[in-house]
Amino acid sequence: MDDLRGFETSLTSLVLDAGPEAPRRIVELCLERLPLTGAGITVMSAADHQQPLWASDAVAARIDELQFRLAEGPCVEAFTMRRSVIVADITDTHETRWPMFAAAARETPARAMVVLPLQAGSVRVGILDFYRDQPGVLDPAELAAAQRAADAAFWSLLGLRRGHVLDEHGAPTHGDSADPHGWLAGAPLEHAEVYQATGMIISQLDVSADTALARLRAHAFLHDRPIGEVAHEVVARRLRFSGQEDR
Amino acid sequence: MSSEPVGPKREAALSAAFVRLADTLVADYDVIEFLSGLVGDCVTLFAVDTAGVLLDDGSGAPRVVASSTEDTRLVELFEVQVAEGPCLDCLRSRAPVTVAELDDAYDRWPRFSPGALAAGFHAVHAVPLRLRNQTVGALNLFTATSGELPTADLHAAQALADVAAIGILQERAIRSQVTVTTQLQGALQSRIVIEQAKGVLADRGNLDMTEAFSSLRQHARRTNQRLSDLAASIAARTTSPEVVLGTPIRRDDETKR
């Protein structure tokens, strides 16, 4: 991965333009550009409440199915612990974190795994897991790229899950700027106000953090404004969510 | 301008800060609380007005994880450094960065310099958070007056930054790049949860973000909870904001500006 910025630009356009196809396209882009064999996306609301969304091949599907059936494995851990989980070699006898899963996974062609939670603070929508048919870990630049892809998948899933499919509102107009809304490539994640506003909406609507962030995002999208700008309005108490504003 | 302790008093204050940080690292500690204490120490000990810690989880874009102020305008100054500024330069050069007069740094940082000047700062310093051969972030120090930071302060700041790096990378033996990255991500995610909890408290209690953070921090201390755990519980609506807001808010966490 020698062109992280270019990769981010591609991710951004996928989230803006690919609508419901965005999560799959994002993962396919990763498989093209990173030394990984296959991947799956699982939407989760609790460690034992998950729904496979998409898998690139039968092995990826099998890996996901195994660990949710066994209730252990890197995906469950990534979601529960809210952090990335890396497995250099699932056949390594020193790999004792998930004995049942490891034993079952050894029967598949998968060797290495990279599992990323799709999250922003307490807002968690699921996990993205990659496997590779060779042992080994990603280098730091590749891991950073995978992380940016997970951020992109997070934002696209957040929109889909609330039913605010991007295409429903029509693709927002954007000219030459690759990312007019500052949605992506981690951009919203850098703004403290986006999360402060999420908290204020939690309080205003008495909803969960993921619903609150999805509402903020939907409002910004509907009004074709950068999410950071809408968040600022909320924090400055010039915009209050009452449940009606984006309906 | 700040009124930091001088002479033997300062030595004592600096020692006390290190002892307190070392104490924190022994017990089961919260990384954000640890860093909030550290940036607070910086504004108390050094001739600086605002301090912040930024981390880079490997993406090349540093993000704020702790700040001595919750003032939105000032936090934005830290945030702008995703693209440019002393922190990013410090990360890239892996060496301290000092600009004694921001008026002369318009070309160097076309966005950061005007923003910092408008916020009332004239000098900025950044020291790297180092772990062996790796730089994982930077400690930013902003001052309202122009001028170099005294050498003794710069050395002490570097020592604090080294302690900060150890504190962030909590595991005793960092075995691989993978572990470093996940630790950094963990710290950044904790910060996000704290921002969400601040929002809940600010809305419910009609507080500004500084007051919201103070009430969160005070309640965590009083009830002996980790700051991040309490924040997560508020954001998940498991802990009612009224429980936290029930006690009077002292603005003792607010630093000099």
Chai-1 contact restraints between the chains, C-beta under 6 A:
chainA,res_idxA,chainB,res_idxB,connection_type,confidence,min_distance_angstrom,max_distance_angstrom,comment,restraint_id
A,R82,B,Q189,contact,1.0,0.0,6.0,A-B,restraint_1
A,R83,B,T182,contact,1.0,0.0,6.0,A-B,restraint_2
A,R83,B,Q185,contact,1.0,0.0,6.0,A-B,restraint_3
A,R83,B,G186,contact,1.0,0.0,6.0,A-B,restraint_4
A,S84,B,T182,contact,1.0,0.0,6.0,A-B,restraint_5
A,I86,B,V178,contact,1.0,0.0,6.0,A-B,restraint_6
A,A120,B,I192,contact,1.0,0.0,6.0,A-B,restraint_7
A,G121,B,Q189,contact,1.0,0.0,6.0,A-B,restraint_8
A,G121,B,I192,contact,1.0,0.0,6.0,A-B,restraint_9
A,G121,B,V193,contact,1.0,0.0,6.0,A-B,restraint_10
A,G121,B,Q196,contact,1.0,0.0,6.0,A-B,restraint_11
A,S122,B,V193,contact,1.0,0.0,6.0,A-B,restraint_12
A,S122,B,Q196,contact,1.0,0.0,6.0,A-B,restraint_13
A,S122,B,A232,contact,1.0,0.0,6.0,A-B,restraint_14
A,S122,B,A235,contact,1.0,0.0,6.0,A-B,restraint_15
A,S122,B,A236,contact,1.0,0.0,6.0,A-B,restraint_16
A,V137,B,V178,contact,1.0,0.0,6.0,A-B,restraint_17
A,P140,B,G58,contact,1.0,0.0,6.0,A-B,restraint_18
A,P140,B,Q177,contact,1.0,0.0,6.0,A-B,restraint_19
A,L143,B,T181,contact,1.0,0.0,6.0,A-B,restraint_20
A,A144,B,G58,contact,1.0,0.0,6.0,A-B,restraint_21
A,A144,B,S59,contact,1.0,0.0,6.0,A-B,restraint_22
A,E190,B,R63,contact,1.0,0.0,6.0,A-B,restraint_23
A,E190,B,E79,contact,1.0,0.0,6.0,A-B,restraint_24
A,E190,B,V82,contact,1.0,0.0,6.0,A-B,restraint_25
A,A192,B,V75,contact,1.0,0.0,6.0,A-B,restraint_26
A,A192,B,E195,contact,1.0,0.0,6.0,A-B,restraint_27
A,Y195,B,I192,contact,1.0,0.0,6.0,A-B,restraint_28
A,Y195,B,E195,contact,1.0,0.0,6.0,A-B,restraint_29
A,Y195,B,Q196,contact,1.0,0.0,6.0,A-B,restraint_30
A,Q196,B,E195,contact,1.0,0.0,6.0,A-B,restraint_31
A,Q196,B,K198,contact,1.0,0.0,6.0,A-B,restraint_32
A,Q196,B,G199,contact,1.0,0.0,6.0,A-B,restraint_33
A,T198,B,Q196,contact,1.0,0.0,6.0,A-B,restraint_34
A,G199,B,Q196,contact,1.0,0.0,6.0,A-B,restraint_35
A,G199,B,G199,contact,1.0,0.0,6.0,A-B,restraint_36
A,G199,B,V200,contact,1.0,0.0,6.0,A-B,restraint_37
A,M200,B,G199,contact,1.0,0.0,6.0,A-B,restraint_38
A,M200,B,D203,contact,1.0,0.0,6.0,A-B,restraint_39
A,I202,B,V200,contact,1.0,0.0,6.0,A-B,restraint_40
A,S203,B,V200,contact,1.0,0.0,6.0,A-B,restraint_41
A,S203,B,D203,contact,1.0,0.0,6.0,A-B,restraint_42
A,S203,B,R204,contact,1.0,0.0,6.0,A-B,restraint_43
A,A209,B,Q196,contact,1.0,0.0,6.0,A-B,restraint_44
A,A209,B,A235,contact,1.0,0.0,6.0,A-B,restraint_45
